[in-house]
Amino acid sequence: MNMGLLSGDLSQARILISNDDGVHAPGIKALERIARKLSKDVWVVAPETEQSAAGHSLTIRRPLRVRKYGPRKFSVDGTPTDAVLLGVNTIIKGKRPDLVLSGVNRGANLGEDVTYSGTVAAAMEAVILGIPALAFSQCVLQREQPHWATAEHWAPKVIEKALSVDWGPNILINVNFPDCLPDQVTGIEISRQGKRKIGDELVERLDPRGEPYIWIGAQRLEDSSEPGTDIEAAYRGAVAVTPLRVDLTDHPTMSLLSKAFAL
């Protein structure tokens, strides 16, 4: 992937921002402020309502409707993937975006969260469309109100450093900001995806009509002590930066299978 314009001054870059918390969420407003410090050509195309845990899903069973809020601000009544797809191919006319930024999500996207995350999916769709993308999440561990100031302070440096490298195709950058004040952050660390699985808390109850239902809770089994993971870094107070591959092919296993099937 040729970063070109993105390797230096972003002032001439066209930036598209999206999220999964919805077009009016505080996190996307923070990301818009971040983006406008980098460029004047900033577009917002985001889901009309919250789409958390939508993953990389497309809406194909009904039409999508676009709502305009301003010259460069739109919502799509679908998923984060829908928003980026329509933003790039339909809503934004002329020049395609040079960069897509997704978030800032309210809550972490660590470990296996990335497979469910609409925040990561928006960045993933951009990469599939050939556009460099970063996904941003603000960890919320013990507080009700996220430290948006932490994301706003550290995101520009992360973007600048990340875009100084040619990632190549099929790569997105997943960024998690720790749940602390900006001056308490210990630094920026490159980390691998950790282990963290949602769905271990399943709450079974009866509705007012006596019918049973199951609610998937927030409890997770996770290892926050394993060095080098995004979970350990973020929990320790660092900004965790993790490159993720859109191509899920496991090449060592592919080689093993090729030998086995050749017998």
N, C-alpha and C positions, 0 to 999 in steps of 0.2 A: 504494500500500500504506500503510495507516494504522499507523504505528508505535505510537501510543497509549502504552501502558504502557512500551514500550521506549525512549521518548525521554528517560527520566530514570532513576529508581530501578528497578533490576532485582531488588530483594529479593523482590518479589511475583511475579516472572516464573516460568513453568514452562519449564525448559530441557531439551531433549533433545540428548544428544551421541551421536555415532556415529563411524565411521572405516572404513578399508579394511584396516588392519593386524591386525584381530581384537580381540575383546573383552578379551583379556589383555595386549595390547601396552603397552609403557611409555608411548607417546605418548598413548593414551586415558586412562591414569591421570593423566598430567600435565594433560590437558584437564579431567578430572573435578575436579582440585584447583582449576583456574582457575575453572570454573563454580561451584563451591561457595563461592568467595569473593564471587560475585555474588548467589547465591540459594540457599535451602535446598531448593527444589523442583527437584532435578536427577534426570533419568532417563538411564540408559544402555541403548541398544539398538544392538548392533553385530554384525557378522558373527562367526560362531563361530570361523572360521579366517581366515588372511590372504587378502585378495581384491585385492591390488595389481593395477593395470591392468585391472580389471574393467569400467571405464567405467560408463556409465549403463545397465547391463544388468539385466533382470528374469529371475527364474527362473519359467518357465511350463511346463516339461516334467515337473516332479515336485512333490510337496507339500513345503512348508517346515515345519521343526520349530523350536519355540521352547524355549529352556532358561532357567530362572530361577536366578539366583545370589543374589538378595537382594530386598528389598522393591521396589527401583526399578532393578534391574540384570538385563538379559536379553541373550541372544544368539539370533541367527537363523542357521540353517545355509544361508545364501545370500549374496547380494551386498550391498554397501552400500545400493543402492537398495531391495532387499527389506527391509533392516533399518529404514530410515526409513519406508517405506510401512506396514509392519506396526506399527511403533512408534506412528505417528500414528493409524492407523485401527483397530487391534485391541488392542495391548498396553496402551497408556496409556488408562485409562478416564476418563470425565468431561471435564474441561477439556483442550482441545488444547494442545500446546506453544506458547508465545509466541515461542520462538527455538530454532533448531537450530544447533549447533556441531559441525563435523566435523574429525577429526584427533586429536591432532597427528600428521601423517604423518611417518614416518621417511624423510627425503629430500625434496627440493624438488619442487614442482609448478609449473614455470615454462614459459612458451612453450606449445608444442603438448602438453606433458604434460597440460594440463587436459582434452584430449579423451579421454585414456586413463584418467585418474585416478579411482579409486573414491572418494577423499577429496572431490574436487570434485563427483562424481556424487551423493554423499549430500546435499550442500548443494543441488544442483540439484533433487533430488527434493522437498526441503522447500519450495523456492520454487514448484515446480509445484503443491504442495499448499496454497500461499498463506501460507507461514510464512517470515519473514526468516531468512537463513542465512549463516554465514561458514564458510569452509574454511581450515584452518591446516596449514602444513607447515614442518618444521624442516630447513633445508638441511644436508647433510652432504657436505663437499667433500674434506677431507684427513684426517678422523678416523673411527674406527670407532664411537665413542659420540657420539651427538648431544648438543648443548648444550640439554637440555630446560629448563634454568634460564632460558635466553634467551626461549623461548616463554612460560614461566610469568611472567616479569617483564613482558614487553611486551604480551601478549595482552589483559589487562584494559583497558589504555589504548586499544588498537586497537578493542576492542568498544565502549567508551564513546564514542569519537569517531565511529565508523561509525554507531552507532545514533542519533546526534544529527541525522542527515540522513535525509529520506524518500527512499529509493532509487527508489520506484515499483515496479511489478510486473515480473516476469521478470528480476530482477537478483539475483546472489549476489556476495559479496565473497570474493575469493581472497587469502590472506595467506601470505607466505613470510618466515620468520625467517632471518637470515643465520647462517652457520657461524662464530660467534664468541661470546665471553662477553657477558653482558648489558651490562656497562659499556663494551664496545667497539663497541656498536651506534651508528651515526652518526645515527640518527633514523628517523622513519616517512616514507615517500615514496609518493605516489600515482603509479602507473606503468601503462603499457600492456603488453599481452601481447607478449613477444618471440618470436624464432624459435629453435626448439630441437627437433630431430627425433630420436627414438630409432629404432633399427633399422638403423643404418649398419654395425654390426658383426654379421655373421651367421657363426656358427661351425659348420662342417660336419665331422662326425665319424662314426665307426662305433660302434654299441653292442656289448656283449660277444658278441652273436650275429652280428655282422658286417653288421647292417642299418644303412643310413645314417640320420642324423638331423640336424636343423638347430636350433641354439640361438640365440635372439635375444639379442645382447649388450647392454651398457650404453653403448657408445660413442655420442656424439651430435655432430651438427654444430650449432653454436650460435654466436651473435654476442653476446659478453658486453661489447662495447664501445659498442654503440649507445645513446646517451643516452635516458633516458625509459622504457626497458623494464624489466620485472620482473627479467629476468636481470641486467642491468647494475646495478640498484639492490641486489639481494641479494648479488651478488658483491663489491660495493663496501662492504658492511657495513651496509646499511639494511634496515629492515623494508619489504618491498614489498607494497603494498596495491593490488589490481587488481579493479575491478568487471567482472563478466562477464555477458553477456546469455544467457538461456536461449532467447529467440527469435532464431534464426539468420538471419532474413530480412535480405538486403542491399537496403535501400530504393533507393539510387541505381541499382543494376542492375535492380531491379524496374521503375523508371521507364523505363529504356532499353528493356527488353524489351516493356513496354506500348506504347511508341511503335512498335517494330519489328513487333509482331504486329498493330497497328492498320492497317498499310499494306495 
